[in-house]
Amino acid sequence: MLPVRGRNGRAAGLARILGTRTSWTPVGDGEFFCPGCGGDRNYQRLSGKRRFTVLGMPVLPRGAAGPVVECAACRGHFGTDALDHPTTSRFSAMLRDAVHTVALAVLCAGGAGSRTALETAAAAARAAGVADCSEEQLAALVEALDADTGRVYEEQACATGLAIELHEALDPLAPHLAAAGRESILLQAARIALADGPYTPAERDALATVGAALTICADDVSRLLAAARTPS
């Protein structure tokens, strides 16, 4: 007597006869941070068409597939949202610009006349990758901003123009930073503000703007500003 094939056996046999095949067409390329490799890689953006197959031969269209991003190194396929993650080089540039903008905003709020504050700000910028940043350059930038706006920052809240620049520099960066990274930027800014003495009202306002742009809640901003005042 011949053995009776079960449901799983029939399904396996049918799968060998009938199936679906996807053909991919390149529609773009570039460099991205590959989630599979964990580093910067070249990619191709692919658009696909699915076809119903019989014995491996395509016979009927079954609609579109993708688009997907294919890594040139590991050949992994990822959703196009993988392109939203900045490459390592782009992330470094974003972080460098953000720290420089934050340092400048805090100095504009009241520390530009202090050599200690300028030294602290310049050191933070250089550590972030602005290799040629100097105290003199920062002082000149603050002076130029003050002349351009005609405002005395010590007597006002964070100037509108600088608040916009802070958000432009920090908003794209914040989603790609862990909580510790976002807090580190705020603490750097707080140390610049404290380099010449206690926080002024304008400095507190500038630091609050930095915290908001980094998506740090107000209670945590207050906690971090208090922690920065405590000697380590």
N, C-alpha and C positions, 0 to 999 in steps of 0.2 A: 504494500500500500504506500502510495506517495504521501509524504508529509504535507499537512495543511499549512499554508503560509499564513501567519498572523497579520494583524493590522500593520504592525511596524515593518514587517517584511514587504508588504504591498506598497507602503508609503516610500520605502527606500528604493524599490524598483521603479516607482513612478517618478521619483526625483531624478533618477538617472536618465529618464526619457524626456521629461519636461523640466523647464527651468527659466531663469531670467538672467540676462546678461546686460551689463551696463558698458556702453562705449563712452569714453571721455574725450573731450576736445579742449585744448588749452585756450584760455581767453585772456590771460594776463600773467605777469610774473613780478617778482620783486624779492625783498628780503623781509623775514619776519622772525619772531622768537618762537621756535618750534616747541610745543608742549611735550612732544615725545623725546626729542634730543636734549631739551633743557638748555638751548643756546640759540644764537643767531644762525639762521640757515636761509638758503635760497628756496623759493617756492614757486609753484605754478598754480594759478587759479583755474579750475577745471569745471566745465559744464558737461553734464552727462545726459544720455538718452538710454532709457531702459527698453529692452526688447524681449519678448516672449520667445523661448527657444524650444525646439524639438530635436532631440538627439544632438544637442550642441549647436544647431543651426538656427540663427535668428529668423523668425518668420513674421511676427506682428509687433508693432510699436506698443509700448506700455507707458509712455509719458516721459516727462523730464526727470532728471536726478540732479542733485546738487543745487547750486554750485558748492564745491569743496575746495580746500587748499591742500595741495600735496607737497610734502617736504621733499626736497631734492636729495636729502641724505638718507633719511630712514624710510621714505616712501609712504609714510603714514598719511591718512586723510583726516582732515579736521574741518570743523565748521568755519565759515568765514569770520566768525567773531574772534578767531585766533589772531586775526590781523589787527584787532583793537589793542592788543598788548604791545607796548613799545619794544623795539629791539634794545639790546644792552647798550649800544652806543647812543640811541635816542633817549633812553631812560637816564643815562649819565648826563646828557646835555640838559634834560628837563630839570634834574636835581640841581645841577650847577646854576642854572638860571634862577631857579626858585630861591636857593639860599642867598644868592646875590641880591635879588629883589627884596627879600625879607630883611636882610641886613641894611639895605638902603632905606627902607621904610622906617625901621626903628631909629636909625640915625636922624632921619628927617623929623622924627617926632620929638627930638630933643637932645641927642647925644653927639651931634656933629662937632660941637665945640670942645669935646673931651678927647685928649690924645688916647687915653685908656680905652674909651669906647670905640674909637676908630681902629685901634690895634686889635681889639677883640673881634670887631666886624670883619676886618681884613683877613685875620687868621681863619675865621669861619669860612669865608669865601674861598680862600686858597685851599683849605681842606676839602672843599666840595669840588675843586677842579678849576677854579679861576686862577690859574697859576701866576698871572702878572698883576693880580689885585694888590694895591698898596693903599696905605692910609691917605696919602695925598690924592690919589684918584677918587676915593670915596668922598673925601671932603670937597673936591671939585664938583662931583656929581650932585652932592647935596646943595652946594652953593648955586649951581645952575638950576636945579629944581626950584629952589627958593626964589631966585630971580625970575623964573618963568611964571610962577604962580603969584608972586608978590605976597605970600602968606607967611606969617610967623607960626611955625608948626607947634612951638611949645605952648601956644595959647589956644590951639584948636584941636578938635578931634582929628583922627587920621584923615588926611586930605583926600578928597574924592578921587583925584587922579591916581594917587598911590594905592588907594583901596581897589580901584579897578585893575591896576597893574598886579596887585597881590593876587586877586582872583584869577586873572589871566595866567599867572605863573603857577598857581597852586591847584586850581580846579582840575586841570588835566592830569596832574601828578598824583593827587590824593588817592584815587581809586587803586593805584598800583603800589601803594605803600602800606605795610603792616602798621598796626596801631603804634608799635614802638618807634617806627620810622617817622610817623607824623608827629609824635610827641617829641622826638629828638629835635626836629626842626624848630618847634615852638620853644623848647628849652634853650636852644642856641640863641634865638631871638631875645629871650628873657635875659640871658647872660650879657648880651650886648647892652640892653637897657639898663641893667644893674651895674655895669662897669663904672659908671660915674656917680652912683648913688641910688637911692630908692626910686621906684617907678614914679614918673610924673603922670598926670591924668592923660596927656596925649600919648605917652608910651603905652599905658594900659589899653587905650583905645586901639592903637596900632596892633598890639599883641592879641587883642580880642578879634580883630579882623583876620589876623594870621590864623588863629585857632578856628574861626568859622570857615575859612577857605580850605582848611585841612580837615574839615568835618569832625572836629573835636567839640564835644558838647560844652556848654558854658561852665558847668560844674567841674569838668575835668580841666578846662582852661584855668579856672581859679586855683584848683589843686596844684597844677604844674607851676603856675606863677609863684605860689607860696613855696613850693619845693625848691625852686631856683634860688630863693632868698636864703635858704638854709645851707650853711657851709657844709661841704662834704668831708 
